Amino acid sequence: MKQKIPAARTKPETEGYEMETAVSDITWVSESIAPWLSSTHAQPILVDALQRKQALGQFMTPDWVADFMASMFTDRWQSLDLLDAGAGLGALTAAVIRRVCSSRTRPVTASVTAYELDSALIDPLRETMDKCRRSCERAGISFSATVLNRDFIADAARRIQGGLGIEEFTRFDAAIVNPPYHKIHGNSATRMQLRYALVETSNLYSAFLALIVGLLKPGGELVAITPRSFCNGAYFRSFRNDFLARMSLRRIHVFESRRAAFGTDDVLQENVIVHAVRGRPAPNSVLVSSSSGARGDAVTKRAVPNEEVVPSGHQKFIHIPVGHEQSRSAEQVGDLPLWLSQLGLAVSTGRVVDFRAREFLRNMPEVDTVPLIYPCHFNGVYVAWPRPGCRKPNAIVCGPSTRDLLVPSGTYVLVKRFTSKEERRRIVASIYDPARVTAPLVGFENHINYFHAYGHGLDPSLARGLAAFLNSRQVDAYYRRFSGHTQVNATDLRTMKYPTREFLEQLGLAAGDRTQDELDRIIEKEVA
């Protein structure tokens, strides 16, 4: 007996969703419905709808981005069954229809299935579909559209499983989507619906993609614009494994600017456009392209070997080498001899989550406290503590309630988990030196990753060499291949390759008063 899954959401709601600081964008306002949009009747509906969509992590996308996405489809369809899983006002569908109507090899028929959860947008979405129908009629294409005011996740989960009396569903030749971007709570109805469809993922955008893959025909094409966070990290590993097992990547385009394409200061990572095909053998290479994100900006392209985009390994990180420097650095760092565990080292995330330990935090050191280190204590090569002006507590009470949050005094290499957009390099490392901070124990706040010798401090020379290596130009270029956001996960640091212990210790001894650029030249000789 099949388990009954939760009912579909009938209106936009944020229960079960956790908003992330990095946001995506969802709906381009189609030119085809411009008269409706400018009408007095439309304005309150549109403003209210857009406010709700922004509350769900959905933001407007420029029309030229929609056309750029539509241009990536390669098939020359005899008939086209298109899925638009988050249709909004119909921008992406309209872009595909513009493309097929202007193509020399036009399909005989074009059918669209468009999902939109927000009932306020259904009428303008239908008007966009009418415009598409008239364009197709002029081009000699028979057009039909089904507009569904339903929750795509709940509906697709039922259809993929084929249960609960749902009729045999259409599988699609193509899908185009710019999905919402929210974390999904583990006990939410949405998470239960996804598990019913055998999908395990923690974000709405990857959930949309996973379900869309299940609705494509063999050879069906997907073009999606999403945040880049799925390319790395433990949270998306299950999604990556499933997606890459069923789809072959054909093209990846990255917008290098976090602001130019979408005009928001809150976007903390690049957006990417992915083109993939279901079930066909993967090509020998993937087309990787990039642009700044500004309209009309030049697009650079290069064919990258498949194994360089998805190197072997159980993590299945997706690398996006946008330049020869990143490719060269990836080869150099990837060819280093040792994993972190082979150095006898580990990396962990700081144990002190400040809002959970608030009653034990102190602005300045007191008799019963030990140091608490935040990113604001990073001061070049070494941590500077205490620091009254950093607006963070400098100490944590040492007692039975906090003992498990602390680590024994020792030399540790610390890496910021979040770097600012203005920082020169993604990975920023600093050294906690017990000779500079005298205390028996220390707490590392949760926004810090720390390297340790399985619970204990490092040899000082090894720590200096490791910090110099992590701060290097080579590691920065390597890291940018598979991470497009400002978060540095402990998993990312574990999956990197490292030089020998001997080299790191020699590098540490040589560090002295040398600048990081001088150390980079030493590292360059080692990894070349």
C-alpha positions in Angstrom: 0.0 0.0 0.0 1.4 3.3 -1.0 1.7 6.0 1.6 -0.6 9.0 1.2 1.4 12.1 0.8 0.4 15.6 2.1 -2.0 17.6 0.1 -0.8 20.3 -2.2 -0.4 23.8 -1.0 -3.3 25.9 -2.2 -1.6 29.2 -1.8 1.9 30.6 -1.3 3.1 30.1 2.3 6.4 30.1 4.1 5.7 27.3 6.6 8.3 24.7 6.2 10.6 27.0 4.3 13.7 28.8 5.7 14.8 31.9 3.9 18.5 31.9 2.9 20.6 35.1 2.6 21.6 34.1 -0.9 18.5 34.5 -3.1 17.6 33.5 -6.6 15.2 35.2 -9.0 12.2 33.8 -10.7 10.0 35.6 -13.2 10.7 37.9 -16.1 7.8 40.3 -16.9 6.9 39.4 -20.4 6.6 42.1 -23.0 3.7 40.3 -24.5 1.5 41.3 -21.5 2.8 44.9 -21.2 -0.6 46.5 -21.8 -2.1 44.4 -19.0 0.7 45.2 -16.6 0.3 49.0 -17.2 -3.4 48.9 -16.5 -4.9 50.3 -13.3 -6.5 46.9 -12.6 -3.3 45.1 -12.8 -1.1 47.2 -10.5 -2.4 46.2 -7.1 -2.6 42.5 -8.2 1.0 42.6 -9.5 2.4 44.4 -6.5 0.8 42.0 -4.1 1.9 39.0 -6.1 5.4 40.2 -6.4 5.6 40.8 -2.7 4.5 37.3 -2.0 6.9 35.9 -4.6 9.8 37.8 -3.0 8.8 36.3 0.4 9.3 32.9 -1.2 12.7 33.7 -2.6 11.5 34.5 -6.1 12.8 37.6 -8.0 12.4 39.1 -11.4 14.7 38.0 -14.2 15.5 40.2 -17.2 14.0 39.3 -20.6 17.4 38.9 -22.2 18.3 36.2 -19.7 15.1 34.3 -20.7 16.0 34.5 -24.4 19.6 33.5 -23.6 18.3 30.4 -21.8 15.9 29.5 -24.6 18.8 29.7 -27.1 20.6 26.8 -25.4 18.1 24.1 -26.5 19.7 22.0 -29.2 16.9 19.7 -30.4 15.0 20.4 -33.6 11.6 19.2 -32.5 9.0 17.7 -34.8 6.6 18.3 -31.9 7.3 20.0 -28.7 5.9 19.2 -25.2 7.3 21.9 -22.9 7.2 22.0 -19.1 7.5 25.4 -17.3 7.4 24.4 -13.6 7.4 27.9 -12.1 5.8 29.9 -14.8 5.0 33.2 -13.1 3.9 35.5 -15.9 5.1 33.1 -18.6 8.4 34.7 -19.4 10.4 31.5 -20.0 7.7 29.9 -22.1 7.4 33.0 -24.2 11.2 33.0 -24.8 11.0 29.4 -26.0 8.1 30.1 -28.3 9.9 33.1 -29.7 12.8 30.9 -30.5 10.8 28.1 -32.2 8.7 30.5 -34.2 11.8 32.1 -35.6 13.6 28.8 -36.3 14.0 27.5 -39.8 13.1 24.0 -38.6 9.8 24.6 -36.7 7.9 22.0 -34.9 4.5 21.0 -36.2 2.9 21.3 -32.8 3.9 23.0 -29.5 2.2 22.1 -26.3 3.0 23.8 -23.0 2.2 22.7 -19.4 2.7 25.7 -17.1 2.6 25.5 -13.3 2.0 28.6 -11.2 1.1 28.4 -7.5 0.1 32.1 -7.2 -3.6 32.4 -8.2 -3.1 36.2 -8.7 -0.8 35.5 -11.7 -3.0 32.9 -13.5 -5.0 35.4 -15.6 -1.9 37.2 -16.9 -0.2 33.9 -17.4 -3.1 32.7 -19.6 -2.9 36.0 -21.5 0.8 35.2 -22.2 -0.2 31.8 -23.4 -2.8 33.4 -25.8 0.0 35.6 -27.2 2.1 32.5 -27.7 -0.7 30.8 -29.5 -1.2 33.7 -31.9 2.6 33.8 -32.6 2.5 30.1 -33.3 -0.5 30.4 -35.6 1.4 33.0 -37.7 4.4 30.7 -37.8 2.2 27.7 -38.9 2.6 25.8 -35.6 -0.4 24.3 -33.8 -0.2 25.5 -30.2 -1.9 24.4 -27.0 -1.3 25.3 -23.3 -2.4 23.9 -20.0 -2.1 26.3 -17.1 -2.2 24.6 -13.7 -2.8 26.7 -10.6 -1.1 23.9 -8.5 1.9 23.2 -6.3 4.4 21.7 -8.7 6.2 19.7 -6.1 3.1 18.0 -4.7 1.7 17.3 -8.2 4.9 16.0 -9.7 5.5 13.7 -6.7 2.2 12.1 -7.3 2.7 11.9 -11.0 6.1 10.4 -10.8 4.9 7.7 -8.4 1.8 7.1 -10.5 -0.4 6.7 -7.4 -3.5 8.1 -5.8 -5.6 7.7 -8.9 -3.5 10.1 -11.0 -3.9 9.4 -14.7 -0.9 8.5 -16.9 1.1 11.7 -17.2 2.8 13.3 -20.2 6.6 13.1 -20.3 8.2 16.2 -21.7 10.6 16.9 -24.6 11.9 20.0 -22.8 11.7 21.9 -19.6 12.8 25.4 -18.8 12.7 26.7 -15.2 13.9 29.4 -12.8 12.8 27.8 -9.6 12.3 29.4 -6.1 15.2 29.3 -3.7 14.4 28.3 -0.1 15.7 25.8 2.4 13.1 23.1 3.2 12.6 22.1 6.8 13.1 18.4 7.5 9.6 18.0 9.0 7.6 20.1 6.5 4.9 18.8 4.2 7.1 19.6 1.2 9.9 17.3 2.5 7.4 14.5 2.9 6.1 15.0 -0.6 9.7 14.8 -1.9 10.5 11.6 0.0 7.4 10.0 -1.5 9.0 10.7 -4.9 12.4 9.4 -3.6 13.9 12.8 -3.7 16.2 13.9 -0.8 17.3 17.5 -1.0 17.2 20.5 1.3 16.3 23.3 -1.1 13.3 24.1 -3.3 15.4 24.8 -6.4 17.1 21.4 -6.4 13.8 19.8 -5.5 12.3 21.3 -8.7 15.2 20.1 -10.8 15.1 16.6 -9.4 11.3 16.3 -10.1 11.6 17.8 -13.6 14.3 15.2 -14.5 11.7 12.5 -13.6 9.2 14.1 -16.0 11.5 14.3 -19.0 11.5 11.8 -21.9 14.7 10.0 -22.7 16.6 12.6 -24.7 14.6 15.4 -23.1 16.4 18.7 -22.5 16.5 20.8 -19.4 17.6 24.5 -19.2 17.6 25.9 -15.7 18.9 29.0 -14.0 19.7 28.4 -10.3 22.1 29.4 -7.6 25.5 27.7 -7.9 25.4 26.1 -4.5 24.5 22.7 -5.7 27.9 22.3 -7.4 29.6 21.5 -4.1 29.0 20.8 -0.4 27.5 17.9 1.5 23.9 19.1 1.5 23.6 18.7 -2.2 25.6 15.5 -2.6 22.5 13.2 -2.9 21.0 15.6 -5.5 24.3 15.7 -7.5 24.6 12.0 -7.5 21.1 11.5 -8.8 21.2 14.3 -11.3 24.5 13.3 -12.9 23.4 9.6 -13.0 20.3 10.5 -15.1 21.4 13.6 -17.0 24.4 14.5 -19.2 25.7 18.0 -18.8 26.0 19.9 -22.1 26.6 23.5 -21.1 27.1 25.5 -18.0 27.1 29.3 -18.0 28.1 31.4 -15.0 27.4 35.0 -14.3 30.5 36.2 -12.6 29.0 39.3 -11.0 26.6 38.8 -8.1 24.9 42.2 -8.9 24.9 42.9 -12.6 22.4 40.3 -13.8 19.9 40.5 -11.1 20.5 43.9 -9.4 20.4 42.9 -5.8 23.0 43.3 -3.1 21.7 40.2 -1.2 23.0 37.6 -3.7 26.0 36.0 -2.2 26.8 33.6 -5.0 26.9 33.4 -8.7 23.9 32.2 -10.6 24.4 29.5 -13.3 22.5 28.4 -16.3 22.7 24.6 -16.8 21.7 22.8 -20.0 21.5 19.0 -19.6 20.0 16.1 -21.5 18.3 13.0 -20.0 19.7 9.6 -20.6 22.0 10.1 -23.6 25.7 9.3 -23.3 27.7 12.2 -22.0 29.7 14.1 -24.6 33.5 14.1 -24.3 33.4 17.8 -23.3 31.1 20.3 -21.7 30.7 23.9 -23.1 31.6 26.3 -20.2 30.8 29.9 -20.8 30.8 33.0 -18.7 29.8 36.7 -18.7 29.7 39.5 -16.2 25.9 39.4 -16.0 25.4 42.8 -17.6 23.1 43.0 -20.7 25.0 42.8 -23.9 28.3 41.8 -22.2 30.6 39.5 -24.2 30.3 35.8 -23.5 33.4 33.7 -23.4 33.2 30.0 -24.2 35.5 27.0 -24.0 35.0 23.2 -24.3 36.2 21.5 -21.2 36.8 17.7 -20.9 33.9 16.0 -19.0 36.2 14.5 -16.5 37.5 18.0 -15.6 34.0 19.3 -15.0 33.0 16.3 -12.8 36.2 14.8 -11.5 36.0 11.2 -10.1 35.1 10.9 -6.4 32.0 10.2 -4.3 31.3 13.9 -3.7 30.6 14.6 -7.4 31.6 18.2 -7.2 30.9 20.1 -10.4 33.8 22.3 -11.4 33.3 25.3 -13.7 36.7 26.4 -15.0 35.9 29.8 -16.5 39.5 30.6 -17.5 42.8 28.9 -18.2 44.2 30.1 -14.9 41.5 28.1 -13.0 42.1 25.0 -15.2 45.8 25.1 -14.7 45.4 25.6 -10.9 42.9 22.8 -10.8 45.3 20.4 -12.4 48.2 21.6 -10.1 46.2 21.3 -6.9 44.4 18.2 -8.0 47.7 16.4 -8.7 49.0 17.1 -5.2 49.9 13.8 -3.4 47.9 13.8 -0.1 44.4 14.0 1.3 44.0 15.8 4.5 43.6 12.6 6.5 47.0 11.4 5.1 48.6 14.4 6.7 47.2 13.2 10.1 44.9 16.3 10.1 41.2 17.0 10.2 39.0 20.0 9.8 35.8 20.8 11.8 33.4 23.7 12.1 33.5 25.7 15.3 31.3 24.3 18.0 30.0 27.6 19.5 26.7 28.6 18.0 26.5 32.0 19.7 22.7 32.4 19.9 22.4 29.0 21.6 25.1 29.8 24.1 24.1 33.5 24.7 23.9 33.2 28.5 27.6 32.1 28.6 29.0 34.8 26.4 31.0 37.8 27.8 32.0 41.0 26.0 35.5 40.9 27.6 37.5 38.2 29.5 36.6 37.5 33.1 38.0 35.2 35.8 35.8 32.2 34.8 36.1 32.6 31.0 38.3 31.5 28.1 38.8 33.1 24.6 36.0 32.9 22.1 37.3 33.4 18.5 35.2 35.0 15.8 36.2 35.9 12.2 36.6 39.5 13.5 39.7 38.3 15.4 41.5 37.4 12.2 44.4 39.9 11.8 46.6 38.8 9.0 48.7 35.7 9.7 47.7 35.5 13.4 44.5 35.9 15.4 44.4 39.0 17.5 42.6 38.6 20.8 40.9 40.2 22.6 39.5 42.8 20.3 37.0 45.1 22.0 36.0 46.9 18.8 34.8 43.9 16.8 31.2 44.1 18.3 31.3 40.4 19.1 31.9 38.7 22.5 35.5 38.0 23.3 35.0 35.3 25.8 32.8 32.3 26.9 32.3 31.0 30.4 34.3 27.8 31.0 32.1 25.4 33.0 30.2 22.1 32.8 27.6 23.5 30.4 30.2 24.7 27.9 33.0 22.2 28.2 31.9 20.3 25.1 32.0 23.5 23.1 35.7 24.1 23.8 39.0 22.6 22.5 42.3 22.3 24.3 44.8 25.1 23.8 47.1 24.6 20.8 48.1 25.9 17.4 45.2 25.8 15.0 44.7 27.0 11.5 41.4 28.8 11.2 39.4 29.5 8.0 36.5 31.8 7.7 33.3 30.0 6.7 31.9 33.2 5.1 34.0 35.8 3.2 32.9 39.2 2.1 32.5 40.0 -1.6 35.3 42.5 -1.3 37.9 40.1 0.0 40.7 39.3 -2.4 40.5 35.5 -2.0 37.7 33.1 -1.1 39.7 31.1 1.5 41.0 33.3 4.3 43.1 31.5 6.8 44.7 32.7 10.1 46.6 31.0 12.9 45.5 30.7 16.5 48.8 30.8 18.4 48.7 29.8 22.1 51.9 31.8 22.6 49.9 34.9 21.8 46.7 34.0 23.6 47.4 32.3 27.0 44.5 30.1 28.0 44.0 26.4 28.8 41.0 26.1 26.5 39.5 28.0 23.5 36.2 28.3 21.8 35.8 28.7 18.0 32.5 30.2 16.9 30.4 28.5 14.3 31.5 30.8 11.5 35.0 29.4 11.6 36.4 26.1 10.3 39.5 24.9 12.2 42.2 22.5 11.3 43.4 20.2 14.1 45.4 17.0 14.7 42.3 14.9 15.7 41.3 17.2 18.6 44.7 18.7 19.3 46.8 21.5 18.1 49.3 21.4 15.1 53.0 21.7 15.0 53.7 25.5 14.7 55.8 25.1 11.5 53.1 22.9 9.9 50.4 25.4 10.9 52.3 28.3 9.3 52.8 26.3 6.1 49.3 25.1 5.9 47.9 28.7 6.4 50.2 30.0 3.7 49.1 27.2 1.3 45.4 27.9 2.0 45.8 31.6 1.4 47.6 31.0 -1.9 46.6 32.2 -5.3 46.7 28.6 -6.5 44.2 27.3 -3.9 41.9 30.3 -4.5 41.7 29.6 -8.2 41.1 26.0 -7.6 38.3 26.6 -5.1 36.5 29.1 -7.4 36.1 26.3 -9.9 33.5 24.4 -7.9 32.2 27.0 -5.4 30.5 30.2 -6.6 29.4 31.5 -3.2 31.2 33.1 -0.3 30.7 30.1 2.1 33.6 27.8 2.6 32.4 24.4 4.0 34.5 22.0 6.0 33.6 19.4 3.3 35.2 21.5 0.7 38.4 21.7 2.6 38.4 17.9 3.2 38.0 17.1 -0.4 41.0 19.2 -1.5 44.4 17.6 -2.1 47.4 18.9 -0.1 51.3 19.0 -0.4 53.4 16.7 1.7 53.9 17.4 5.4 57.6 18.0 4.7 56.9 20.7 2.2 54.3 22.4 4.4 56.7 22.5 7.3 59.5 23.9 5.1 57.0 26.5 3.8 56.2 27.4 7.4 59.8 27.8 8.3 60.4 29.9 5.2 57.4 32.1 5.9 59.1 34.6 8.3 58.5 38.1 7.0 57.7 37.0 3.4 54.6 38.3 1.8 51.8 36.0 0.6 52.8 36.8 -3.0 56.4 35.6 -2.3 55.0 32.5 -0.7 52.8 31.9 -3.7 55.9 31.8 -5.9 57.3 29.1 -3.7 54.1 27.1 -3.9 54.0 27.6 -7.6 57.3 25.7 -7.9 56.0 22.9 -5.7 52.7 22.3 -7.6 54.0 23.0 -11.1 
